[in-house]
Amino acid sequence: MPVDDAQLLGAVSDLRRDTGLPVGFAGIAGTSPRMRLTAFLGNRGTALNGLSVRAGCGLGGKALALTRPVVANDYHRATTISHDYDEPVRDEGIHSVVAIPVVVRRRVRAVLYGGLRDEATLSDRTITAALHAARDLEQTLAVEDEIEQRLAEARPLAEHHEEAAPRERLREVYAELRALSGQLDDSVLRDRLDAVCENLTGAVSPALRLAPRELDTVSLVALGLTNAEIAHRLGLTAETVKSYLRDAMRKLDATSRLQAVTHARRAGLLP
């Protein structure tokens, strides 16, 4: 799933907030050996806007090619990078800069930059904080990629859900999608995923409703997972899982885990 402009700008905003750096910008990397800078915060002018950066060239191009962070303190005198983009960097008044690739599944999806205008060096603390912003974006993109993969699996399974093997795999994919939904910060994508999950159950409008985490828990119980395994999958404590399951069982009028799953399927809450 490609990085969108809102995600990129959000990551730049997080980088500036966490590092205290006055300027941050970023570019989306595609399949070509170039990326274009499209997201800016704290910039004074338009010198960097839309700049096309080639892999291996300049600071960001080096980060893109090496798939690792690159730092240039006193950018214009740095001997470890090429100086293809000195003019726009000088026009923006940047003295020191760090470039951090966002790598998902061994492919660079974007590069985040943070810059200082003062004649000072970037501290280890600042660079570490910038790295965290990139890692957060990597995690978001990895989850979204996983969702796209699971959705691609679910579509043909849903068409043949009456067959035993596809039905069991459909239930596995459904549970995986429910678990991934809980990891999303993007409300639009989460709503879309929840709608897909509801469609997979085949229910038009079930009269009974479970809270999202209650449904997540029951869907994993249906796969035979223990409370400890469910807690690990959802990033919760075992006690929290017990609480969600207890509430779900009460709503489903169930006295056992198996009965909870059976009632949930009859109500159209699970495939």
Stockholm file with secondary structure:
# STOCKHOLM 1.0

chainA/1-271         MPVDDAQLLGAVSDLRRDTGLPVGFAGIAGTSPRMRLTAFLGNRGTALNGLSVRAGCGLGGKALALTRPVVANDYHRATTISHDYDEPVRDEGIHSVVAIPVVVRRRVRAVLYGGLRDEATLSDRTITAALHAARDLEQTLAVEDEIEQRLAEARPLAEHHEEAAPRERLREVYAELRALSGQLDDSVLRDRLDAVCENLTGAVSPALRLAPRELDTVSLVALGLTNAEIAHRLGLTAETVKSYLRDAMRKLDATSRLQAVTHARRAGLLP
#=GR chainA/1-271 SS CCCCHHHHHHHHHHHHHHHCCSEEEEEEECSSSEEEEEEEESCSSSTTTTCEEETTSHHHHHHHHHTSCEEESSGGGCSSSCCTTHHHHHHTTCCEEEEEEEEETTEEEEEEEEEECSSCCCCHHHHHHHHHHHHHHHHHHHHHHHHHHHHHHHHHHHHTTTSHHHHHHHHHHHHHHHHHHTTCCCHHHHHHHHHHHHHHHTCSSCSCCCCHHHHHHHHHHTTTCCHHHHHHHHTCCHHHHHHHHHHHHHHHTCSSHHHHHHHHHHTTSCC
#=GC SS_cons         CCCCHHHHHHHHHHHHHHHCCSEEEEEEECSSSEEEEEEEESCSSSTTTTCEEETTSHHHHHHHHHTSCEEESSGGGCSSSCCTTHHHHHHTTCCEEEEEEEEETTEEEEEEEEEECSSCCCCHHHHHHHHHHHHHHHHHHHHHHHHHHHHHHHHHHHHTTTSHHHHHHHHHHHHHHHHHHTTCCCHHHHHHHHHHHHHHHTCSSCSCCCCHHHHHHHHHHTTTCCHHHHHHHHTCCHHHHHHHHHHHHHHHTCSSHHHHHHHHHHTTSCC
//
